[in-house]
Amino acid sequence: MASTDKQEPSTEEQTFTKMAAADVDAIGAHCEMPFCHQLDFLPFRCESCKGKFCLDHRTESAHSCSHAGEWARRQRQAQLSSSSSSSSTPKPSILTHEQQCSSPSCKTLINTPLTQGVHCPNCNRSYCLKHRMREDHNCANLVPLGARPGGVSQREKGLAALEKLRAWGAAKQKSLGASMPKVSAPSSLSSSAKSGASPAAQFRALTELKKTAKGDGKVPADRRVYLHVEASADTTTAKHPSGDFFYDKAWSVGRVLDVAAKALQVQNMNNRIEGEEERLRVFHVEAGRLLEFGEKMGDVCQNGNTIVLLRGVGPPVPDLIQP
């Protein structure tokens, strides 16, 4: 008798694998929302409560997260800690790093983790890689730092420069129709009443000076001191190295020097040199002396006075001017 039972296909002919229900559940995860429990093969994990949810309940607001905002707070704390650790070693700037290329036209900071400085043994200065060669920083015309001065002493140079200034001031006062004020003491100041001009002429000149003077508009009018500012021909590149300016009486002479040098296009290298050969100084014509950098303008100058920017005249030496 023929058999009616169907033969089971051999294992070799099967093209799929049977899976149990438990194996299907093991692939993904059920949404942990109480009323959802949807099986999701790619569930979303909440970083705040560490739960697993489906696409519809993946956000903290959708599943009413019990630790809402905890992940954002952890991220914020990590950012603050990383920023505080990086701020302990700030990037070098002109305010935090003193070493700068000795070339007058270069502002590159040297001896930093990114830029190595090169010391020139001939002029005893340090330069960036761009100006390291002798031809690039005009080494042949520079006096080596720390070299012993030869020929004329610094005192004699100061005497000659100040005598020249006295003659220059006298000629300028004469050209304006006023005589040079007589200095009774090196630190004394001459008032406008000592000049030969009449009070009316002095008032007109001061009024005109206030009209033409330039300066920082933030300085209150009652704290301004109006001055004539000039620079010698060897210290400036402007066609007319003079001008009328006003400054704050509370400013120091050093600050006024920086502002005046910028306005008159005078090359100021006081913050990168050590010697007096290239250092700028402020000469007060009416007082006949060089001003200290730390003196206040309101204490040493009056409205209508004249100051001159000089280079290489040495430190202030009031006793060099004879009464």
C-alpha positions in Angstrom: 0.0 0.0 0.0 1.3 3.4 -0.9 2.1 5.7 1.9 0.3 9.0 2.0 2.6 10.7 4.6 4.5 13.7 3.3 8.2 13.6 3.5 9.9 16.4 5.5 12.3 18.5 3.4 15.9 17.8 4.0 18.0 20.3 6.0 20.0 21.1 2.9 16.8 22.5 1.1 15.9 25.0 3.9 16.5 28.6 3.1 15.6 30.2 6.5 16.1 29.6 10.2 13.3 29.3 12.6 13.5 31.6 15.6 11.8 31.3 18.9 9.8 34.1 20.4 12.4 34.6 23.1 15.1 35.2 20.5 13.0 38.0 18.8 12.6 39.8 22.2 16.3 39.6 22.8 17.2 41.7 19.8 15.7 45.0 20.8 14.1 46.4 24.0 10.6 47.3 25.1 9.8 51.0 25.7 9.8 51.6 29.4 6.8 53.9 29.3 4.1 52.1 31.4 1.3 52.4 28.8 3.6 51.8 25.8 6.0 48.8 26.1 6.5 48.8 22.3 9.3 46.5 21.1 11.9 48.7 19.4 14.9 47.0 17.7 16.9 50.3 17.9 15.8 51.8 21.2 16.9 55.2 22.5 18.7 55.4 25.8 18.0 58.4 28.0 21.3 59.7 29.4 19.6 61.2 32.4 17.6 58.3 33.8 19.4 55.6 31.9 16.1 54.1 30.6 15.3 52.8 27.1 12.5 54.2 25.1 10.9 54.1 21.6 11.0 56.9 19.0 7.9 58.6 20.4 9.1 58.7 24.0 12.8 59.3 23.5 12.8 62.9 24.9 12.9 63.7 28.6 9.6 65.6 28.3 7.9 62.7 26.4 8.6 60.1 29.0 8.4 62.4 32.0 12.1 61.8 33.0 12.6 61.5 36.7 16.1 63.0 36.4 15.3 65.6 33.8 18.2 67.9 33.0 20.9 65.8 34.8 22.7 65.0 31.5 22.8 68.7 30.5 24.2 69.6 33.9 27.0 67.1 33.6 27.9 68.4 30.2 28.0 72.0 31.5 30.2 71.0 34.4 32.6 69.2 32.0 32.8 72.3 29.8 33.5 74.5 32.8 36.2 72.3 34.1 37.9 72.0 30.6 37.7 75.8 30.1 39.2 76.5 33.6 42.1 74.0 32.9 42.8 75.7 29.6 42.6 79.2 31.0 45.5 78.3 33.4 47.8 78.5 30.4 46.5 81.4 28.3 47.7 82.2 24.9 50.7 84.6 24.9 49.8 88.2 24.2 51.4 91.6 24.4 49.9 91.9 27.9 51.1 88.6 29.3 54.4 88.1 27.4 57.2 90.7 27.6 59.6 89.3 25.0 59.0 90.8 21.5 61.1 90.9 18.4 63.6 93.7 18.6 62.9 94.9 15.1 61.0 98.2 15.3 58.5 97.3 12.6 57.8 93.8 14.0 55.2 92.9 16.6 55.9 89.2 16.8 56.2 87.7 20.3 59.3 85.5 20.6 60.3 82.6 22.9 56.8 81.2 23.0 55.7 77.6 22.4 55.0 78.5 18.8 57.7 81.0 17.9 61.3 80.6 18.9 63.5 83.6 19.3 67.0 84.0 17.8 69.7 85.9 19.6 72.1 88.0 17.6 75.6 88.0 19.1 76.6 91.1 17.2 74.0 93.6 18.5 73.0 91.6 21.5 69.3 91.6 20.7 66.7 88.8 20.1 64.6 88.6 16.9 62.0 86.4 15.4 62.8 84.0 12.5 61.9 86.5 9.9 64.5 89.1 11.2 67.1 86.7 12.5 69.7 87.5 9.7 72.0 90.6 10.2 70.8 92.1 6.9 67.1 91.8 7.9 67.5 93.9 11.2 70.2 96.3 10.0 72.7 95.0 12.5 75.6 97.0 11.1 74.1 100.3 12.2 73.0 99.2 15.6 74.9 99.8 18.8 75.2 96.6 20.8 73.2 96.5 23.9 75.4 96.8 27.0 78.3 98.1 25.0 80.5 100.7 26.7 79.8 104.1 25.1 82.8 105.5 23.3 83.7 109.1 22.4 81.2 111.6 23.8 79.8 110.7 27.2 76.1 110.5 27.9 76.3 113.5 30.1 77.9 115.6 27.4 75.3 114.4 24.9 72.6 115.5 27.2 74.2 118.9 27.7 74.5 119.4 24.0 70.9 118.4 23.3 69.5 120.6 26.0 71.5 123.6 25.0 70.3 123.1 21.5 66.7 123.0 22.8 67.2 126.2 24.8 68.3 127.9 21.6 65.4 126.5 19.7 62.9 127.6 22.3 64.4 131.1 22.4 64.2 131.4 18.7 60.6 130.2 18.6 59.5 132.5 21.4 61.2 135.4 19.5 59.4 134.5 16.3 56.1 134.6 18.1 56.9 138.0 19.6 57.4 136.8 23.1 60.6 136.4 25.1 61.8 133.1 26.6 60.8 132.9 30.3 63.7 133.0 32.7 64.1 129.8 34.7 64.9 130.4 38.4 65.1 126.8 39.3 65.3 123.6 37.3 62.0 122.3 38.5 60.1 125.5 38.4 57.3 126.3 36.0 56.7 129.5 34.1 53.3 131.0 34.2 51.7 132.8 31.3 52.0 136.1 33.1 55.8 136.0 32.8 55.8 136.2 29.1 55.9 139.5 27.3 52.5 139.1 25.7 49.6 141.0 27.0 46.8 139.2 29.0 44.4 139.8 26.1 46.8 138.3 23.6 47.4 135.3 25.9 43.7 134.8 26.2 43.1 134.9 22.5 46.0 132.5 21.9 44.6 130.1 24.5 41.1 130.3 23.0 42.5 129.5 19.6 44.5 126.6 21.0 41.4 125.1 22.6 39.6 125.4 19.3 42.2 123.6 17.3 43.5 121.1 19.9 42.8 117.4 19.4 42.5 114.7 21.9 40.4 112.1 23.6 36.8 113.4 23.7 36.2 111.3 26.9 38.4 113.6 29.0 36.2 116.0 30.9 36.7 119.7 30.0 37.7 120.7 33.5 40.6 118.1 33.5 42.1 119.0 30.2 45.5 120.6 29.8 46.1 122.2 26.3 49.7 122.0 25.0 51.8 122.6 21.8 53.5 119.3 21.0 56.5 119.1 18.6 59.1 116.5 17.7 62.6 116.9 16.4 63.2 116.1 12.7 65.2 112.9 13.5 62.3 111.4 15.4 59.4 111.7 13.0 58.3 110.9 9.5 55.5 113.4 9.3 55.7 116.5 7.0 54.7 118.8 9.9 56.0 117.3 13.1 53.9 119.5 15.4 50.4 119.9 16.6 48.1 121.2 19.3 46.6 118.6 21.7 44.9 118.3 25.0 45.5 115.6 27.6 44.1 114.6 31.0 45.8 116.3 33.9 45.9 113.0 35.8 47.8 111.3 33.0 51.5 110.5 33.5 54.2 111.9 31.3 54.9 108.4 30.0 51.3 107.9 28.8 51.3 111.4 27.2 54.5 110.4 25.4 52.9 107.3 23.9 49.8 109.2 22.7 51.8 112.1 21.3 54.3 109.8 19.5 51.4 108.0 17.8 49.8 111.3 16.8 53.0 112.8 15.4 54.1 109.5 13.7 57.1 109.2 15.9 58.7 105.7 16.2 58.4 104.8 19.9 60.6 101.9 21.0 60.7 102.6 24.8 59.1 99.3 25.7 61.6 97.1 23.9 65.0 98.8 24.4 67.2 99.1 27.4 69.7 101.8 26.5 69.1 105.6 26.1 70.3 105.8 22.5 66.8 105.2 21.0 64.6 106.1 24.0 62.2 109.0 23.7 62.0 111.7 26.3 59.7 114.7 26.9 61.3 118.1 27.1 59.3 120.9 28.8 60.3 124.1 27.0 59.0 126.6 29.6 60.7 124.7 32.5 63.8 124.0 30.6 64.1 120.3 31.7 63.3 116.8 30.8 60.2 115.4 32.5 60.1 112.1 34.5 57.9 109.4 33.1 56.0 109.1 36.3 55.1 112.8 36.8 51.5 114.0 36.3 50.8 116.4 33.5 48.7 118.6 35.7 51.6 119.1 38.1 54.2 120.1 35.6 52.4 121.7 32.7 50.0 124.6 32.2 47.7 125.5 29.3 49.6 126.9 26.4 53.0 125.3 27.3 55.1 123.5 24.7 56.6 120.0 25.0 59.1 118.4 22.6 59.8 114.7 21.9 63.5 114.0 21.8 65.4 110.8 21.2 68.7 109.7 22.8 69.2 112.6 25.3 69.5 110.4 28.4 67.5 110.4 31.6 66.1 113.6 33.1 69.0 115.7 34.5 67.5 119.0 35.8 70.9 120.2 37.2 72.3 120.4 33.7 70.4 123.7 33.0 72.0 126.6 34.6 69.8 129.4 35.9 
